[in-house]
Amino acid sequence: MPGKLRFGTRDVNDIVICDFCKYYKCEWLEFSPKKYPYDCPEARELTIADEEISRDEFKKRTSVAKRISVYYPDVQRWFINSQKAKKIHGRELMSIMDEVNTWSVSNDFRLSDMVRYVDEKKKTAQKKLM
């Protein structure tokens, strides 16, 4: 059985917000922690909640959202922002995006299946054990 079409391989440590956004008019495959986009060509919306939530939960979610997105009060919506997420390490970003995906059915931020994501740290540790 032939393998899936892949555009490349990326280490988990090199994951950036663009790996979750994947805007088709953006050169998102070219970006890395050392080469982050200055701005995004398309504003991807992030939803805090589908239904009413407690005040404490709302504060917690907005605190997380502030790390990766910007709130636009004129439209009362959150949008992912590359400059906000710039300093977040790949593993931590994966964790944040997993949490964001639980907030709303409209949040569907996943890594591309056309890129092979590898964990070089884990591979190195396994080699040392052998």
N, C-alpha and C positions, 0 to 999 in steps of 0.2 A: 504494500500500500504506500503510495507516495506521500511525502510529508506535506505539511501546510506551507503555503506561500509565506515567506518571511521577508521583511524589509531589513532586518538586522537583529543584532543581539545587544542587549543593554544590561549592565550590572544593576542590581537592585539599589545599590548606593548612588547610582547616577540618575535615578528617577526624578523627574521634575513635574511640576503641575501640568505641563503640556502633554505628558504621557496620559493624563486623565481627560484632558480637554479634547485633544485630537482634532481640532478644527481643520477641515479639509483644505482650506485656502492658506493654511499656515505651514511653515516648514518645521513642524514640531519635532520631527526626528533629528533635526540638526542641533537642538538645544540640549544643554547639559548643565550641571551645577556651576560650571565655570563659564558657560555661555548662555545666560538666561535672556529671554526676549525683553526688550525695554517696555513694550506694551503688547496687548493682544489685539489681533485683527477682528475678533468677534467676542462679544461679551457673553459668556456662558453663565446662565442664571443658576443660582443655588437657592433651594427652598429650606427655610428653617423648620417649618412644621406644616403638616396637612390639616391639623385640627388644633383645637385649643390645648395649650400645655401650661404647666404651672410656671409661676414667675421665676423660681429657682432654675428650672430646666431651661427656660427661655434665656436666662442670663448665661448659663453654662454653654448653650448652643451658640449664642452670639459671640461669646468669648472665643470659641473655636473658629467660628466663621471669620472673625476679624484677622485671624492668622493667615487666611488664604483668599479672602475676598474683601470687597468694598461695598458698603451700603449706599445706595442712591436714594435719598429721601424724596426726591421729586416723583419717582415711580414706586417707591416703597419696596425695593427689591435688592437682593444681594447678588453680586456678580464676581466670579473668580477673577483674581488679579495676579498676574505673574510676579509683579514686584513685591507683593505682600508675601507670597509663598517662597520667595527667592532664597531665604536662609534656612529653610526647613530641609533636613536630611531626608533622603529617599525612604528609609524605613518608617520614619515618623510621619512622613507625608502619606504613605500607604495606610497607616493606622488612622490618620485624620480623615482620609477619604472614605475608609470603611465606615467610620462613625457617621459622616455626613450622609452616606447612602441610606442609613437607617432612619433618618429624619423624615423623609418624604419619598413617595413612589416616583416623583419626577426627578429625584436625584439619582442618576445612574452613571456615576463616574467610575469607569473601569479601565484597566490597562488594556492596551491593544492586543488582540490575539495574533496580530501580524508581526509582532516583535517578540523575540524570545528573551524573557527576563531571567537572568541567572543570578545566583547568590554566590559570588566569588569568595566571600568570607567563609561560607559554609563549606565550599569545595576545598579551600585551603586547610580548614580545620580537619576535615575528613582525611585528607592526604597525610597530615601530620600523625593521625592516629594509626595509620597503616604501617 
